[in-house]
Amino acid sequence: MLVTTTPNIEGKRITRYLGLVSGEAILGANIVKDVFASITDIVGGRSASYEGELRHAKELAISEMELKAQSLGGNAVIGVDLDYETIGKGSMLMVSASGTAVLCEG
C-alpha cells in the first residue's frame, strides 16, 4: 500500500476518493526505560529506548490506517498526518495517523 503525506501521487491517477481513515497506537512506557531516559536527559544525548517506542507506535498506527483503507477498497492513502501525544502523567504515548483512502491506477 502506498502511503504519502502529499495530496496526490506523481505518475498515478486517483480514480476514487474513499474517505478518511485513521489508526492509533497507545503504548505504556516502561519504568526501567523511564529511569534510563531521565539519566540520558540529565547527561545529554538521545534516548534510544524512547526513540524505539516512538518508531514502533508510528508503525502500528500506520498499519492500522492501511488496513482500514484496504477494507474500503483503497490501494493508497494520501495526505497522511502523524500526531504524537502523551496521555496521563506522561506514562502513555499515543501516535495517531490519518489520511484519505484512495483508489489509484498507473
N, C-alpha and C positions, 0 to 999 in steps of 0.2 A: 504494500500500500504506500502510495506517495503521500508524504506529509510535508507541507510547506507553510511558511509564515506569509508568503506573498498572496495577493488576491487572484492571481492567475498562474498558469503553468506554461512556461515558454515551450513552444513546439507542440502543445496539445490544445485541443478544443474542448471546452466544457460543454457537454450536451444537456446536463440536468443538474440543477441545484436541489439537493435532497434535504437540506435543513441543518440546523445547529446540532452539533454533537459535542459531548464533553466527557472527560474522565477525571477521576480524583483518586489520590492516594494519600492516606494518612498513616504516618509511621510514628511509633513511640521512640524516644531517644533512650538509649541505654545509660544507666548511671556510670558505668566504667568509662564509656565514651565521653560522657559529660565531664568527668574528672580530668581525663587526658586533654580534652578540648580546652578546659579552663587553664591548664598548665601551658598549653600551646599559646593561648591568648595572652598570658602573662609574659612569656619569654619571646613571643613573636613567632611568625611562621604561619603555615597553613595547617588546618585541622583535617587530615586525610580521612578520619572516620566520619566526620560530618559531610565532607565532600562526597564520600561514597554513598551515604544515606540519601543525599540530595539527588545524585545520579539515579539511584535505584527508584526513588519515589517518582522522578520525572519519567523514567521508562515505564513504570506501572501506569501512570496517568495517561501517557500517550497510547499505550497498548489498549487500555480500556476505551479510549476515544476511537481508535482504529476499529475495534470490534463493533462499536455502535454504528460507525459509518458503513462497515461491511454489512451489517444487518439491515441497513436501509437500501442496500444495493449499490453503494458507492465503491469507487476504486481509488479515491484520493480525498484528502482533507486539505482545504486551503484556508488562509487567514488565521493560522493557528496562533494562539496566545497562551503563554505559560505564566501562571501566578504562583508565588511561594508565600506561605503564611505560617506563623506559629500559632498553635492553639493551646489553651490552658496557660500555665505559667512557663511557657517555653518548652514544655515537656513533649509536645507533639508537633510534628511537622506535616503540613498539608501542601500538596502540589496539585494544582488543577490545570488541565489542558482543555481548551475549547477551540472549535473551528467550524467550518462549513463543509459538510459531506457533499461531494460532487461525483458525477459520473463523467469521465473524460475519455477521449479517444485520440489516437495519433501517436 
